[in-house]
Amino acid sequence: MYVQLVVTGLALGSMYGLVALGYHITWATSRTMNFSQGHAVMAGAVVAYTVFVALGWPFPLALVITLAALACYGTFVERIAVRPFFLRASPAWLLATIAVGIIAENVAQLTFGKDARAFPSPLMHKPIIVGSAGFYPQELLVPVIGLTLMGLVQLFYHRTSYGKQLKAVAWNPEAAGLMGINIPRAVMTSYALSAILAGVAGVLLAPLLNVAPQMGTIIGLKAFAVAIIGGLTSAPGIVIAGLGYGLVEAFTAGYISTRAREIVGFALVILVLVVRPWGLLGEKPSRRV
């Protein structure tokens, strides 16, 4: 049971961290966040199911179409719900992105239906048995891909010229603009990238959780909790917090109750906010004297 809970916790935690990394990307670029990030997870699963299962297209092609659709979704959120308010330095983007997520969920209910549907995967046919524990290869694939993508995002932001330009926009938009950086394009890119990461999480989780229009809401909330615990300004902190959050959930569900995992998880958020409001590895904001 211990091995099974560890595998399950790492699988969930890596997905929470991957989705939470989307919050970090947009915050690190524009000091804004996409509160429809969880609905991007749902959109990724729904689009992949439609193309792969309903239409019967090959999975690699379905994956490419899904990622392209999620990039368009992120671009749409930035153009409609963020840019008008970002340019005026208004915090109204918070409610606007929530509204977009609600609209996306209801559109999915109208077109896809309310019932959950199974997403077939060859990695869910035969479980791996270790002692008395059993888990599916899909559960091992999730943390491998999740952690790999997290590492690639870090390399992009810290090792590439364009990644550094995106970070510069958040630090000083005026100076970044004077240096020739296209600020609206940089912000749009960050939103497209964050939506793609959420879409990948949706595709990976679909065989484990099934596909439903409501599947992204709680995932988005937990990913935001992970971002707060790890620190919005710290990608490594978010990765660690995501894995820890997933393990806490798995062991709470395994040894206490599935109903208690949300209680314990969100209690951790409150505790971190009280002790370290800037997160475990986040940067403490400087105070002007």
ABEGO torsion letter per residue (X at the ends): XAAAAAAAAAAAAAAAAAAAAAAAAAAAAAGBBBAAAAAAAAAAAAAAAAAAAAAGBBAAAAAAAAAAAAAAAAAAAAAAAAAAAAAAGBAAAAAAAAAAAAAAAAAAAAAAEABBBBBBBAAAABBBBBEABBBBAAAAAAAAAAAAAAAAAAAAAAABAAAAAAAAAAABAAAAAAAGBBAAAAAAAAAAAAAAAAAAAAAAAAAAAEBBAAAAAAAAAAAAAAAAAAEAABAAAAAAAAAAAAAAAAAAAAABBAAAAAAAAAAAAAAAAAABAAEAABBBBBBBX
